[in-house]
């Protein structure tokens, strides 16, 4: 039987939100505390953590705050290099 694994955007956003919540709690921060550190509203942090709509800049700002920006950048560079392989001659 053929099955497909589809990842929905909604599921990815929820997973990102869950990761951010774990990082926040690991650093003993409240949503309000993280929001203040980033000059964002508590509602913005709440939306991110619950997987609601948020912008990419907010995500990058949060990753930067938790010193995860380099890891994210490395992941992107690795994925990008997969497309830099020379074309086959055949």
PyMOL Python script that loads the backbone (N, CA, C, O; Angstrom):
from pymol import cmd

cmd.read_pdbstr("""\
ATOM      1  N   UNK A   1       0.843  -1.183   0.000  1.00  0.00           N
ATOM      2  CA  UNK A   1       0.000   0.000   0.000  1.00  0.00           C
ATOM      3  C   UNK A   1       0.885   1.242   0.000  1.00  0.00           C
ATOM      4  O   UNK A   1       1.841   1.336   0.769  1.00  0.00           O
ATOM      5  N   UNK A   2       0.564   2.166  -0.847  1.00  0.00           N
ATOM      6  CA  UNK A   2       1.317   3.396  -0.982  1.00  0.00           C
ATOM      7  C   UNK A   2       0.758   4.444  -0.019  1.00  0.00           C
ATOM      8  O   UNK A   2      -0.439   4.730  -0.022  1.00  0.00           O
ATOM      9  N   UNK A   3       1.629   5.002   0.792  1.00  0.00           N
ATOM     10  CA  UNK A   3       1.202   6.061   1.709  1.00  0.00           C
ATOM     11  C   UNK A   3       2.099   7.280   1.495  1.00  0.00           C
ATOM     12  O   UNK A   3       3.242   7.164   1.053  1.00  0.00           O
ATOM     13  N   UNK A   4       1.568   8.409   1.810  1.00  0.00           N
ATOM     14  CA  UNK A   4       2.306   9.651   1.672  1.00  0.00           C
ATOM     15  C   UNK A   4       2.372  10.341   3.028  1.00  0.00           C
ATOM     16  O   UNK A   4       1.414  10.328   3.802  1.00  0.00           O
ATOM     17  N   UNK A   5       3.509  10.934   3.290  1.00  0.00           N
ATOM     18  CA  UNK A   5       3.678  11.735   4.490  1.00  0.00           C
ATOM     19  C   UNK A   5       3.604  13.200   4.097  1.00  0.00           C
ATOM     20  O   UNK A   5       4.549  13.734   3.517  1.00  0.00           O
ATOM     21  N   UNK A   6       2.521  13.839   4.399  1.00  0.00           N
ATOM     22  CA  UNK A   6       2.368  15.247   4.086  1.00  0.00           C
ATOM     23  C   UNK A   6       2.516  16.056   5.365  1.00  0.00           C
ATOM     24  O   UNK A   6       1.864  15.782   6.373  1.00  0.00           O
ATOM     25  N   UNK A   7       3.363  17.034   5.306  1.00  0.00           N
ATOM     26  CA  UNK A   7       3.518  17.953   6.426  1.00  0.00           C
ATOM     27  C   UNK A   7       2.745  19.207   6.066  1.00  0.00           C
ATOM     28  O   UNK A   7       2.989  19.837   5.037  1.00  0.00           O
ATOM     29  N   UNK A   8       1.823  19.550   6.923  1.00  0.00           N
ATOM     30  CA  UNK A   8       1.026  20.751   6.690  1.00  0.00           C
ATOM     31  C   UNK A   8       1.752  21.957   7.275  1.00  0.00           C
ATOM     32  O   UNK A   8       2.464  21.841   8.273  1.00  0.00           O
ATOM     33  N   UNK A   9       1.568  23.097   6.657  1.00  0.00           N
ATOM     34  CA  UNK A   9       2.162  24.335   7.161  1.00  0.00           C
ATOM     35  C   UNK A   9       1.708  24.579   8.593  1.00  0.00           C
ATOM     36  O   UNK A   9       2.500  25.003   9.435  1.00  0.00           O
ATOM     37  N   UNK A  10       0.452  24.317   8.868  1.00  0.00           N
ATOM     38  CA  UNK A  10      -0.095  24.503  10.213  1.00  0.00           C
ATOM     39  C   UNK A  10       0.672  23.659  11.236  1.00  0.00           C
ATOM     40  O   UNK A  10       0.969  24.127  12.335  1.00  0.00           O
ATOM     41  N   UNK A  11       0.987  22.417  10.868  1.00  0.00           N
ATOM     42  CA  UNK A  11       1.723  21.538  11.781  1.00  0.00           C
ATOM     43  C   UNK A  11       3.139  22.054  12.031  1.00  0.00           C
ATOM     44  O   UNK A  11       3.638  21.990  13.154  1.00  0.00           O
ATOM     45  N   UNK A  12       3.776  22.558  10.993  1.00  0.00           N
ATOM     46  CA  UNK A  12       5.119  23.103  11.134  1.00  0.00           C
ATOM     47  C   UNK A  12       5.112  24.335  12.037  1.00  0.00           C
ATOM     48  O   UNK A  12       5.994  24.494  12.882  1.00  0.00           O
ATOM     49  N   UNK A  13       4.127  25.198  11.861  1.00  0.00           N
ATOM     50  CA  UNK A  13       4.026  26.392  12.704  1.00  0.00           C
ATOM     51  C   UNK A  13       3.796  26.017  14.163  1.00  0.00           C
ATOM     52  O   UNK A  13       4.347  26.652  15.062  1.00  0.00           O
ATOM     53  N   UNK A  14       2.988  24.994  14.399  1.00  0.00           N
ATOM     54  CA  UNK A  14       2.756  24.541  15.774  1.00  0.00           C
ATOM     55  C   UNK A  14       4.033  23.967  16.380  1.00  0.00           C
ATOM     56  O   UNK A  14       4.321  24.188  17.556  1.00  0.00           O
ATOM     57  N   UNK A  15       4.794  23.234  15.577  1.00  0.00           N
ATOM     58  CA  UNK A  15       6.053  22.655  16.060  1.00  0.00           C
ATOM     59  C   UNK A  15       7.068  23.749  16.377  1.00  0.00           C
ATOM     60  O   UNK A  15       7.766  23.678  17.389  1.00  0.00           O
ATOM     61  N   UNK A  16       7.149  24.760  15.515  1.00  0.00           N
ATOM     62  CA  UNK A  16       8.024  25.900  15.789  1.00  0.00           C
ATOM     63  C   UNK A  16       7.598  26.614  17.067  1.00  0.00           C
ATOM     64  O   UNK A  16       8.435  26.980  17.892  1.00  0.00           O
ATOM     65  N   UNK A  17       6.300  26.805  17.220  1.00  0.00           N
ATOM     66  CA  UNK A  17       5.777  27.448  18.423  1.00  0.00           C
ATOM     67  C   UNK A  17       6.112  26.666  19.675  1.00  0.00           C
ATOM     68  O   UNK A  17       6.467  27.243  20.703  1.00  0.00           O
ATOM     69  N   UNK A  18       6.000  25.362  19.588  1.00  0.00           N
ATOM     70  CA  UNK A  18       6.327  24.497  20.721  1.00  0.00           C
ATOM     71  C   UNK A  18       7.811  24.602  21.074  1.00  0.00           C
ATOM     72  O   UNK A  18       8.169  24.661  22.250  1.00  0.00           O
ATOM     73  N   UNK A  19       8.668  24.626  20.063  1.00  0.00           N
ATOM     74  CA  UNK A  19      10.107  24.776  20.291  1.00  0.00           C
ATOM     75  C   UNK A  19      10.409  26.105  20.973  1.00  0.00           C
ATOM     76  O   UNK A  19      11.192  26.156  21.922  1.00  0.00           O
ATOM     77  N   UNK A  20       9.797  27.164  20.496  1.00  0.00           N
ATOM     78  CA  UNK A  20      10.036  28.489  21.076  1.00  0.00           C
ATOM     79  C   UNK A  20       9.564  28.534  22.525  1.00  0.00           C
ATOM     80  O   UNK A  20      10.232  29.116  23.379  1.00  0.00           O
ATOM     81  N   UNK A  21       8.428  27.929  22.801  1.00  0.00           N
ATOM     82  CA  UNK A  21       7.923  27.879  24.176  1.00  0.00           C
ATOM     83  C   UNK A  21       8.901  27.126  25.076  1.00  0.00           C
ATOM     84  O   UNK A  21       9.158  27.551  26.203  1.00  0.00           O
ATOM     85  N   UNK A  22       9.447  26.016  24.588  1.00  0.00           N
ATOM     86  CA  UNK A  22      10.419  25.237  25.366  1.00  0.00           C
ATOM     87  C   UNK A  22      11.681  26.046  25.625  1.00  0.00           C
ATOM     88  O   UNK A  22      12.217  26.023  26.733  1.00  0.00           O
ATOM     89  N   UNK A  23      12.163  26.768  24.603  1.00  0.00           N
ATOM     90  CA  UNK A  23      13.353  27.602  24.789  1.00  0.00           C
ATOM     91  C   UNK A  23      13.079  28.704  25.804  1.00  0.00           C
ATOM     92  O   UNK A  23      13.917  29.000  26.655  1.00  0.00           O
ATOM     93  N   UNK A  24      11.900  29.306  25.706  1.00  0.00           N
ATOM     94  CA  UNK A  24      11.537  30.378  26.648  1.00  0.00           C
ATOM     95  C   UNK A  24      11.521  29.856  28.070  1.00  0.00           C
ATOM     96  O   UNK A  24      12.089  30.473  28.971  1.00  0.00           O
ATOM     97  N   UNK A  25      10.867  28.714  28.276  1.00  0.00           N
ATOM     98  CA  UNK A  25      10.763  28.152  29.625  1.00  0.00           C
ATOM     99  C   UNK A  25      12.124  27.686  30.140  1.00  0.00           C
ATOM    100  O   UNK A  25      12.411  27.814  31.330  1.00  0.00           O
ATOM    101  N   UNK A  26      12.962  27.147  29.255  1.00  0.00           N
ATOM    102  CA  UNK A  26      14.301  26.710  29.657  1.00  0.00           C
ATOM    103  C   UNK A  26      15.146  27.888  30.138  1.00  0.00           C
ATOM    104  O   UNK A  26      16.096  27.712  30.900  1.00  0.00           O
ATOM    105  N   UNK A  27      14.793  29.078  29.691  1.00  0.00           N
ATOM    106  CA  UNK A  27      15.490  30.296  30.105  1.00  0.00           C
ATOM    107  C   UNK A  27      14.728  31.057  31.182  1.00  0.00           C
ATOM    108  O   UNK A  27      15.007  32.225  31.452  1.00  0.00           O
ATOM    109  N   UNK A  28      13.759  30.374  31.794  1.00  0.00           N
ATOM    110  CA  UNK A  28      12.971  30.936  32.905  1.00  0.00           C
ATOM    111  C   UNK A  28      12.338  32.283  32.553  1.00  0.00           C
ATOM    112  O   UNK A  28      12.338  33.214  33.358  1.00  0.00           O
ATOM    113  N   UNK A  29      11.805  32.367  31.348  1.00  0.00           N
ATOM    114  CA  UNK A  29      11.143  33.597  30.915  1.00  0.00           C
ATOM    115  C   UNK A  29       9.644  33.383  30.797  1.00  0.00           C
ATOM    116  O   UNK A  29       9.184  32.316  30.391  1.00  0.00           O
ATOM    117  N   UNK A  30       8.901  34.397  31.151  1.00  0.00           N
ATOM    118  CA  UNK A  30       7.466  34.403  30.879  1.00  0.00           C
ATOM    119  C   UNK A  30       7.271  34.935  29.462  1.00  0.00           C
ATOM    120  O   UNK A  30       8.201  35.460  28.851  1.00  0.00           O
ATOM    121  N   UNK A  31       6.061  34.793  28.954  1.00  0.00           N
ATOM    122  CA  UNK A  31       5.768  35.390  27.647  1.00  0.00           C
ATOM    123  C   UNK A  31       5.989  36.895  27.708  1.00  0.00           C
ATOM    124  O   UNK A  31       6.538  37.492  26.783  1.00  0.00           O
ATOM    125  N   UNK A  32       5.560  37.492  28.796  1.00  0.00           N
ATOM    126  CA  UNK A  32       5.726  38.936  28.976  1.00  0.00           C
ATOM    127  C   UNK A  32       7.204  39.316  29.005  1.00  0.00           C
ATOM    128  O   UNK A  32       7.609  40.307  28.397  1.00  0.00           O
ATOM    129  N   UNK A  33       8.006  38.525  29.714  1.00  0.00           N
ATOM    130  CA  UNK A  33       9.440  38.797  29.802  1.00  0.00           C
ATOM    131  C   UNK A  33      10.128  38.706  28.451  1.00  0.00           C
ATOM    132  O   UNK A  33      10.935  39.567  28.100  1.00  0.00           O
ATOM    133  N   UNK A  34       9.812  37.668  27.697  1.00  0.00           N
ATOM    134  CA  UNK A  34      10.398  37.524  26.363  1.00  0.00           C
ATOM    135  C   UNK A  34       9.950  38.673  25.464  1.00  0.00           C
ATOM    136  O   UNK A  34      10.750  39.239  24.719  1.00  0.00           O
ATOM    137  N   UNK A  35       8.682  39.004  25.541  1.00  0.00           N
ATOM    138  CA  UNK A  35       8.152  40.105  24.733  1.00  0.00           C
ATOM    139  C   UNK A  35       8.887  41.411  25.047  1.00  0.00           C
ATOM    140  O   UNK A  35       9.251  42.155  24.136  1.00  0.00           O
ATOM    141  N   UNK A  36       9.102  41.687  26.323  1.00  0.00           N
ATOM    142  CA  UNK A  36       9.812  42.910  26.715  1.00  0.00           C
ATOM    143  C   UNK A  36      11.240  42.905  26.182  1.00  0.00           C
ATOM    144  O   UNK A  36      11.724  43.920  25.681  1.00  0.00           O
ATOM    145  N   UNK A  37      11.916  41.757  26.291  1.00  0.00           N
ATOM    146  CA  UNK A  37      13.295  41.656  25.802  1.00  0.00           C
ATOM    147  C   UNK A  37      13.396  41.928  24.307  1.00  0.00           C
ATOM    148  O   UNK A  37      14.415  42.433  23.835  1.00  0.00           O
ATOM    149  N   UNK A  38      12.350  41.599  23.563  1.00  0.00           N
ATOM    150  CA  UNK A  38      12.375  41.719  22.105  1.00  0.00           C
ATOM    151  C   UNK A  38      11.603  42.927  21.582  1.00  0.00           C
ATOM    152  O   UNK A  38      11.493  43.121  20.371  1.00  0.00           O
ATOM    153  N   UNK A  39      11.071  43.736  22.492  1.00  0.00           N
ATOM    154  CA  UNK A  39      10.229  44.878  22.110  1.00  0.00           C
ATOM    155  C   UNK A  39       9.040  44.442  21.265  1.00  0.00           C
ATOM    156  O   UNK A  39       8.687  45.080  20.273  1.00  0.00           O
ATOM    157  N   UNK A  40       8.435  43.341  21.683  1.00  0.00           N
ATOM    158  CA  UNK A  40       7.226  42.822  21.050  1.00  0.00           C
ATOM    159  C   UNK A  40       6.116  42.806  22.091  1.00  0.00           C
ATOM    160  O   UNK A  40       6.361  43.056  23.271  1.00  0.00           O
ATOM    161  N   UNK A  41       4.915  42.518  21.660  1.00  0.00           N
ATOM    162  CA  UNK A  41       3.815  42.399  22.615  1.00  0.00           C
ATOM    163  C   UNK A  41       3.720  40.958  23.117  1.00  0.00           C
ATOM    164  O   UNK A  41       4.165  40.026  22.446  1.00  0.00           O
ATOM    165  N   UNK A  42       3.143  40.789  24.289  1.00  0.00           N
ATOM    166  CA  UNK A  42       2.918  39.450  24.826  1.00  0.00           C
ATOM    167  C   UNK A  42       2.014  38.670  23.884  1.00  0.00           C
ATOM    168  O   UNK A  42       2.182  37.462  23.717  1.00  0.00           O
ATOM    169  N   UNK A  43       1.060  39.352  23.272  1.00  0.00           N
ATOM    170  CA  UNK A  43       0.150  38.705  22.332  1.00  0.00           C
ATOM    171  C   UNK A  43       0.911  38.122  21.131  1.00  0.00           C
ATOM    172  O   UNK A  43       0.560  37.052  20.632  1.00  0.00           O
ATOM    173  N   UNK A  44       1.943  38.822  20.676  1.00  0.00           N
ATOM    174  CA  UNK A  44       2.759  38.303  19.573  1.00  0.00           C
ATOM    175  C   UNK A  44       3.436  37.005  19.979  1.00  0.00           C
ATOM    176  O   UNK A  44       3.429  36.037  19.218  1.00  0.00           O
ATOM    177  N   UNK A  45       4.020  36.976  21.168  1.00  0.00           N
ATOM    178  CA  UNK A  45       4.679  35.754  21.662  1.00  0.00           C
ATOM    179  C   UNK A  45       3.652  34.640  21.805  1.00  0.00           C
ATOM    180  O   UNK A  45       3.919  33.493  21.447  1.00  0.00           O
ATOM    181  N   UNK A  46       2.490  34.976  22.324  1.00  0.00           N
ATOM    182  CA  UNK A  46       1.420  33.988  22.484  1.00  0.00           C
ATOM    183  C   UNK A  46       1.025  33.399  21.123  1.00  0.00           C
ATOM    184  O   UNK A  46       0.840  32.188  21.001  1.00  0.00           O
ATOM    185  N   UNK A  47       0.899  34.244  20.115  1.00  0.00           N
ATOM    186  CA  UNK A  47       0.536  33.773  18.774  1.00  0.00           C
ATOM    187  C   UNK A  47       1.610  32.847  18.206  1.00  0.00           C
ATOM    188  O   UNK A  47       1.299  31.803  17.632  1.00  0.00           O
ATOM    189  N   UNK A  48       2.864  33.233  18.369  1.00  0.00           N
ATOM    190  CA  UNK A  48       3.961  32.402  17.868  1.00  0.00           C
ATOM    191  C   UNK A  48       3.928  31.035  18.544  1.00  0.00           C
ATOM    192  O   UNK A  48       3.999  30.005  17.873  1.00  0.00           O
ATOM    193  N   UNK A  49       3.822  31.028  19.856  1.00  0.00           N
ATOM    194  CA  UNK A  49       3.855  29.769  20.604  1.00  0.00           C
ATOM    195  C   UNK A  49       2.661  28.873  20.315  1.00  0.00           C
ATOM    196  O   UNK A  49       2.751  27.654  20.459  1.00  0.00           O
ATOM    197  N   UNK A  50       1.560  29.458  19.914  1.00  0.00           N
ATOM    198  CA  UNK A  50       0.376  28.645  19.614  1.00  0.00           C
ATOM    199  C   UNK A  50       0.280  28.297  18.124  1.00  0.00           C
ATOM    200  O   UNK A  50      -0.683  27.664  17.692  1.00  0.00           O
ATOM    201  N   UNK A  51       1.276  28.712  17.348  1.00  0.00           N
ATOM    202  CA  UNK A  51       1.297  28.367  15.928  1.00  0.00           C
ATOM    203  C   UNK A  51       0.384  29.213  15.071  1.00  0.00           C
ATOM    204  O   UNK A  51       0.071  28.849  13.938  1.00  0.00           O
ATOM    205  N   UNK A  52      -0.040  30.334  15.605  1.00  0.00           N
ATOM    206  CA  UNK A  52      -0.871  31.247  14.816  1.00  0.00           C
ATOM    207  C   UNK A  52       0.020  32.016  13.848  1.00  0.00           C
ATOM    208  O   UNK A  52       1.242  31.869  13.866  1.00  0.00           O
ATOM    209  N   UNK A  53      -0.594  32.829  13.010  1.00  0.00           N
ATOM    210  CA  UNK A  53       0.182  33.580  12.025  1.00  0.00           C
ATOM    211  C   UNK A  53       1.174  34.515  12.695  1.00  0.00           C
ATOM    212  O   UNK A  53       0.833  35.272  13.604  1.00  0.00           O
ATOM    213  N   UNK A  54       2.403  34.443  12.225  1.00  0.00           N
ATOM    214  CA  UNK A  54       3.448  35.351  12.683  1.00  0.00           C
ATOM    215  C   UNK A  54       4.398  35.560  11.514  1.00  0.00           C
ATOM    216  O   UNK A  54       4.444  34.751  10.587  1.00  0.00           O
ATOM    217  N   UNK A  55       5.152  36.642  11.562  1.00  0.00           N
ATOM    218  CA  UNK A  55       6.021  36.910  10.415  1.00  0.00           C
ATOM    219  C   UNK A  55       7.416  36.324  10.620  1.00  0.00           C
ATOM    220  O   UNK A  55       7.830  36.009  11.736  1.00  0.00           O
ATOM    221  N   UNK A  56       8.111  36.193   9.516  1.00  0.00           N
ATOM    222  CA  UNK A  56       9.423  35.565   9.513  1.00  0.00           C
ATOM    223  C   UNK A  56      10.427  36.366  10.333  1.00  0.00           C
ATOM    224  O   UNK A  56      11.273  35.784  11.013  1.00  0.00           O
ATOM    225  N   UNK A  57      10.344  37.689  10.279  1.00  0.00           N
ATOM    226  CA  UNK A  57      11.257  38.529  11.056  1.00  0.00           C
ATOM    227  C   UNK A  57      11.114  38.270  12.550  1.00  0.00           C
ATOM    228  O   UNK A  57      12.105  38.269  13.280  1.00  0.00           O
ATOM    229  N   UNK A  58       9.890  38.051  13.003  1.00  0.00           N
ATOM    230  CA  UNK A  58       9.664  37.739  14.417  1.00  0.00           C
ATOM    231  C   UNK A  58      10.335  36.423  14.774  1.00  0.00           C
ATOM    232  O   UNK A  58      10.980  36.315  15.817  1.00  0.00           O
ATOM    233  N   UNK A  59      10.189  35.432  13.920  1.00  0.00           N
ATOM    234  CA  UNK A  59      10.824  34.139  14.151  1.00  0.00           C
ATOM    235  C   UNK A  59      12.341  34.292  14.239  1.00  0.00           C
ATOM    236  O   UNK A  59      12.969  33.740  15.143  1.00  0.00           O
ATOM    237  N   UNK A  60      12.930  35.034  13.311  1.00  0.00           N
ATOM    238  CA  UNK A  60      14.381  35.240  13.322  1.00  0.00           C
ATOM    239  C   UNK A  60      14.830  35.998  14.563  1.00  0.00           C
ATOM    240  O   UNK A  60      15.878  35.689  15.131  1.00  0.00           O
ATOM    241  N   UNK A  61      14.061  36.974  14.986  1.00  0.00           N
ATOM    242  CA  UNK A  61      14.376  37.739  16.189  1.00  0.00           C
ATOM    243  C   UNK A  61      14.392  36.832  17.421  1.00  0.00           C
ATOM    244  O   UNK A  61      15.271  36.948  18.275  1.00  0.00           O
ATOM    245  N   UNK A  62      13.423  35.939  17.503  1.00  0.00           N
ATOM    246  CA  UNK A  62      13.356  35.003  18.632  1.00  0.00           C
ATOM    247  C   UNK A  62      14.533  34.035  18.585  1.00  0.00           C
ATOM    248  O   UNK A  62      15.159  33.773  19.612  1.00  0.00           O
ATOM    249  N   UNK A  63      14.838  33.501  17.400  1.00  0.00           N
ATOM    250  CA  UNK A  63      15.988  32.601  17.273  1.00  0.00           C
ATOM    251  C   UNK A  63      17.277  33.317  17.675  1.00  0.00           C
ATOM    252  O   UNK A  63      18.133  32.735  18.341  1.00  0.00           O
ATOM    253  N   UNK A  64      17.411  34.567  17.272  1.00  0.00           N
ATOM    254  CA  UNK A  64      18.592  35.339  17.631  1.00  0.00           C
ATOM    255  C   UNK A  64      18.683  35.510  19.148  1.00  0.00           C
ATOM    256  O   UNK A  64      19.761  35.380  19.728  1.00  0.00           O
ATOM    257  N   UNK A  65      17.566  35.795  19.776  1.00  0.00           N
ATOM    258  CA  UNK A  65      17.544  35.990  21.223  1.00  0.00           C
ATOM    259  C   UNK A  65      18.036  34.743  21.962  1.00  0.00           C
ATOM    260  O   UNK A  65      18.726  34.848  22.976  1.00  0.00           O
ATOM    261  N   UNK A  66      17.681  33.576  21.452  1.00  0.00           N
ATOM    262  CA  UNK A  66      18.064  32.321  22.102  1.00  0.00           C
ATOM    263  C   UNK A  66      19.327  31.709  21.489  1.00  0.00           C
ATOM    264  O   UNK A  66      19.593  30.519  21.660  1.00  0.00           O
ATOM    265  N   UNK A  67      20.097  32.526  20.779  1.00  0.00           N
ATOM    266  CA  UNK A  67      21.363  32.089  20.176  1.00  0.00           C
ATOM    267  C   UNK A  67      21.192  30.872  19.272  1.00  0.00           C
ATOM    268  O   UNK A  67      22.035  29.975  19.269  1.00  0.00           O
ATOM    269  N   UNK A  68      20.115  30.840  18.514  1.00  0.00           N
ATOM    270  CA  UNK A  68      19.844  29.746  17.585  1.00  0.00           C
ATOM    271  C   UNK A  68      19.917  30.187  16.128  1.00  0.00           C
ATOM    272  O   UNK A  68      19.685  29.388  15.220  1.00  0.00           O
ATOM    273  N   UNK A  69      20.235  31.439  15.909  1.00  0.00           N
ATOM    274  CA  UNK A  69      20.270  31.961  14.544  1.00  0.00           C
ATOM    275  C   UNK A  69      21.356  31.276  13.712  1.00  0.00           C
ATOM    276  O   UNK A  69      21.145  30.982  12.536  1.00  0.00           O
ATOM    277  N   UNK A  70      22.511  31.025  14.319  1.00  0.00           N
ATOM    278  CA  UNK A  70      23.601  30.365  13.595  1.00  0.00           C
ATOM    279  C   UNK A  70      23.207  28.943  13.190  1.00  0.00           C
ATOM    280  O   UNK A  70      23.524  28.503  12.085  1.00  0.00           O
ATOM    281  N   UNK A  71      22.524  28.230  14.072  1.00  0.00           N
ATOM    282  CA  UNK A  71      22.067  26.874  13.740  1.00  0.00           C
ATOM    283  C   UNK A  71      21.087  26.910  12.576  1.00  0.00           C
ATOM    284  O   UNK A  71      21.156  26.078  11.672  1.00  0.00           O
ATOM    285  N   UNK A  72      20.184  27.871  12.602  1.00  0.00           N
ATOM    286  CA  UNK A  72      19.202  28.013  11.532  1.00  0.00           C
ATOM    287  C   UNK A  72      19.903  28.354  10.218  1.00  0.00           C
ATOM    288  O   UNK A  72      19.568  27.810   9.166  1.00  0.00           O
ATOM    289  N   UNK A  73      20.869  29.250  10.290  1.00  0.00           N
ATOM    290  CA  UNK A  73      21.633  29.641   9.106  1.00  0.00           C
ATOM    291  C   UNK A  73      22.405  28.444   8.540  1.00  0.00           C
ATOM    292  O   UNK A  73      22.434  28.240   7.327  1.00  0.00           O
ATOM    293  N   UNK A  74      23.025  27.661   9.416  1.00  0.00           N
ATOM    294  CA  UNK A  74      23.767  26.471   8.979  1.00  0.00           C
ATOM    295  C   UNK A  74      22.853  25.479   8.281  1.00  0.00           C
ATOM    296  O   UNK A  74      23.225  24.887   7.268  1.00  0.00           O
ATOM    297  N   UNK A  75      21.664  25.299   8.821  1.00  0.00           N
ATOM    298  CA  UNK A  75      20.684  24.412   8.196  1.00  0.00           C
ATOM    299  C   UNK A  75      20.357  24.896   6.784  1.00  0.00           C
ATOM    300  O   UNK A  75      20.314  24.101   5.845  1.00  0.00           O
ATOM    301  N   UNK A  76      20.127  26.196   6.637  1.00  0.00           N
ATOM    302  CA  UNK A  76      19.800  26.761   5.325  1.00  0.00           C
ATOM    303  C   UNK A  76      20.963  26.613   4.344  1.00  0.00           C
ATOM    304  O   UNK A  76      20.755  26.269   3.181  1.00  0.00           O
ATOM    305  N   UNK A  77      22.184  26.871   4.809  1.00  0.00           N
ATOM    306  CA  UNK A  77      23.358  26.727   3.942  1.00  0.00           C
ATOM    307  C   UNK A  77      23.524  25.281   3.493  1.00  0.00           C
ATOM    308  O   UNK A  77      23.857  25.021   2.336  1.00  0.00           O
ATOM    309  N   UNK A  78      23.294  24.345   4.401  1.00  0.00           N
ATOM    310  CA  UNK A  78      23.408  22.925   4.068  1.00  0.00           C
ATOM    311  C   UNK A  78      22.388  22.546   2.999  1.00  0.00           C
ATOM    312  O   UNK A  78      22.719  21.876   2.020  1.00  0.00           O
ATOM    313  N   UNK A  79      21.152  22.979   3.196  1.00  0.00           N
ATOM    314  CA  UNK A  79      20.106  22.686   2.212  1.00  0.00           C
ATOM    315  C   UNK A  79      20.416  23.352   0.874  1.00  0.00           C
ATOM    316  O   UNK A  79      20.199  22.755  -0.180  1.00  0.00           O
ATOM    317  N   UNK A  80      20.912  24.557   0.910  1.00  0.00           N
ATOM    318  CA  UNK A  80      21.244  25.285  -0.309  1.00  0.00           C
ATOM    319  C   UNK A  80      22.353  24.580  -1.082  1.00  0.00           C
ATOM    320  O   UNK A  80      22.323  24.532  -2.311  1.00  0.00           O
ATOM    321  N   UNK A  81      23.326  24.035  -0.369  1.00  0.00           N
ATOM    322  CA  UNK A  81      24.449  23.366  -1.035  1.00  0.00           C
ATOM    323  C   UNK A  81      24.000  22.113  -1.779  1.00  0.00           C
ATOM    324  O   UNK A  81      24.665  21.683  -2.722  1.00  0.00           O
ATOM    325  N   UNK A  82      22.891  21.531  -1.370  1.00  0.00           N
ATOM    326  CA  UNK A  82      22.368  20.362  -2.067  1.00  0.00           C
ATOM    327  C   UNK A  82      21.966  20.705  -3.504  1.00  0.00           C
ATOM    328  O   UNK A  82      21.920  19.827  -4.366  1.00  0.00           O
ATOM    329  N   UNK A  83      21.680  21.959  -3.753  1.00  0.00           N
ATOM    330  CA  UNK A  83      21.263  22.400  -5.083  1.00  0.00           C
ATOM    331  C   UNK A  83      22.418  22.978  -5.897  1.00  0.00           C
ATOM    332  O   UNK A  83      22.229  23.398  -7.039  1.00  0.00           O
ATOM    333  N   UNK A  84      23.601  23.000  -5.316  1.00  0.00           N
ATOM    334  CA  UNK A  84      24.771  23.535  -6.012  1.00  0.00           C
ATOM    335  C   UNK A  84      25.592  22.454  -6.698  1.00  0.00           C
ATOM    336  O   UNK A  84      26.657  22.744  -7.243  1.00  0.00           O
ATOM    337  N   UNK A  85      25.123  21.231  -6.681  1.00  0.00           N
ATOM    338  CA  UNK A  85      25.864  20.140  -7.301  1.00  0.00           C
ATOM    339  C   UNK A  85      25.817  20.312  -8.818  1.00  0.00           C
ATOM    340  O   UNK A  85      24.794  20.709  -9.375  1.00  0.00           O
ATOM    341  N   UNK A  86      26.935  20.007  -9.477  1.00  0.00           N
ATOM    342  CA  UNK A  86      26.949  20.171 -10.941  1.00  0.00           C
ATOM    343  C   UNK A  86      25.942  19.252 -11.622  1.00  0.00           C
ATOM    344  O   UNK A  86      25.678  18.139 -11.166  1.00  0.00           O
ATOM    345  N   UNK A  87      25.399  19.738 -12.704  1.00  0.00           N
ATOM    346  CA  UNK A  87      24.461  18.929 -13.486  1.00  0.00           C
ATOM    347  C   UNK A  87      25.193  17.752 -14.114  1.00  0.00           C
ATOM    348  O   UNK A  87      26.369  17.847 -14.466  1.00  0.00           O
ATOM    349  N   UNK A  88      24.497  16.674 -14.244  1.00  0.00           N
ATOM    350  CA  UNK A  88      25.049  15.487 -14.884  1.00  0.00           C
ATOM    351  C   UNK A  88      25.270  15.761 -16.371  1.00  0.00           C
ATOM    352  O   UNK A  88      24.538  16.532 -16.992  1.00  0.00           O
ATOM    353  N   UNK A  89      26.279  15.122 -16.918  1.00  0.00           N
ATOM    354  CA  UNK A  89      26.541  15.254 -18.349  1.00  0.00           C
ATOM    355  C   UNK A  89      25.605  14.379 -19.162  1.00  0.00           C
ATOM    356  O   UNK A  89      25.562  14.482 -20.388  1.00  0.00           O
ATOM    357  N   UNK A  90      24.870  13.536 -18.501  1.00  0.00           N
ATOM    358  CA  UNK A  90      23.982  12.602 -19.204  1.00  0.00           C
ATOM    359  C   UNK A  90      22.562  12.947 -18.979  1.00  0.00           C
ATOM    360  O   UNK A  90      21.673  12.269 -19.493  1.00  0.00           O
TER     361      UNK A  90
END
""", "prot")
cmd.dss("prot")
cmd.show_as("cartoon", "prot")
cmd.util.cbc("prot")
cmd.orient("prot")
